[in-house]
Amino acid sequence: MDEKVRKRVLRMIPYGLYVATALHEGQVAAGTITWLSQASFKPPLVMTALKADSYLYHQVKAAGAFAVNILGTGQKDLAAAFFRGAQVQDGKLNGYAFEPGPETGAPLLLDAPAWFEARVTDVVERGDHTVVVAEVVSVGLRNPEAQPLLLQETGWQYGG
Ligand SMILES: Cc1cc2nc3c(=O)[nH]c(=O)nc-3n(C[C@H](O)[C@H](O)[C@H](O)COP(=O)(O)O)c2cc1C
């Protein structure tokens, strides 16, 4: 397999941008992710791939649940604010206002146009990212007019 072509081919898979969060024993984790998809209608499942050595995955696994904040077009700065770990200061998460998710307590960013919470059903620990399958247990729509932020819009790459 030609590695350069592999990289180009895999980078043609389109993605959105999200801030995933989790809360376990009072400790918040958060990170910007792209590798996310719905995986079943009934029950409503999603799957995401989380960096196996990240604090985010550690806390998602420990909590057995997480929240996904769906970012809107133009929210590149918000996405960039969650490439590093999570810090709660003055009631804000990495500088952004949030509220606890009703089902899991995981932070929901008030600026994100939509969100959902999910409970982990399965994990596949295989590569450098772990595939997490989870059932959606609550949803919220703050801005029905918003269009999702796509990886292509940001000029960033994650894949290959
Ligand atoms: C464009 C981009 C996309 C990313 N997508 C993912 C992803 O899908 N899954 C993931 O676990 N990390 C992803 N990351 C990495 C996380 O944003 C970041 O490394 C992580 O939140 C920090 O982990 P920590 O919890 O150890 O601080 C991505 C990073 C970038 C720059």
The ligand as a Gaussian input file, in Angstrom:
#p B3LYP/6-31G(d) Opt

LIG

0 1
 C       -8.395000      18.429000      14.026000
 C       -8.324000      17.541000      15.227000
 C       -9.224000      16.507000      15.385000
 C       -9.184000      15.647000      16.494000
 N      -10.049000      14.589000      16.585000
 C       -9.946000      13.736000      17.622000
 C      -10.793000      12.587000      17.707000
 O      -11.616000      12.318000      16.839000
 N      -10.653000      11.798000      18.813000
 C       -9.750000      12.063000      19.797000
 O       -9.681000      11.324000      20.768000
 N       -8.937000      13.133000      19.731000
 C       -9.024000      13.962000      18.672000
 N       -8.188000      15.042000      18.613000
 C       -7.244000      15.267000      19.714000
 C       -7.920000      15.974000      20.882000
 O       -8.503000      17.201000      20.515000
 C       -6.898000      16.227000      22.035000
 O       -5.714000      15.578000      21.803000
 C       -7.417000      15.693000      23.304000
 O       -8.644000      16.270000      23.594000
 C       -6.489000      16.039000      24.458000
 O       -6.488000      14.939000      25.255000
 P       -6.351000      14.981000      26.852000
 O       -7.722000      14.612000      27.348000
 O       -5.314000      13.942000      27.126000
 O       -5.926000      16.367000      27.235000
 C       -8.211000      15.878000      17.500000
 C       -7.300000      16.928000      17.355000
 C       -7.326000      17.725000      16.237000
 C       -6.297000      18.823000      16.100000

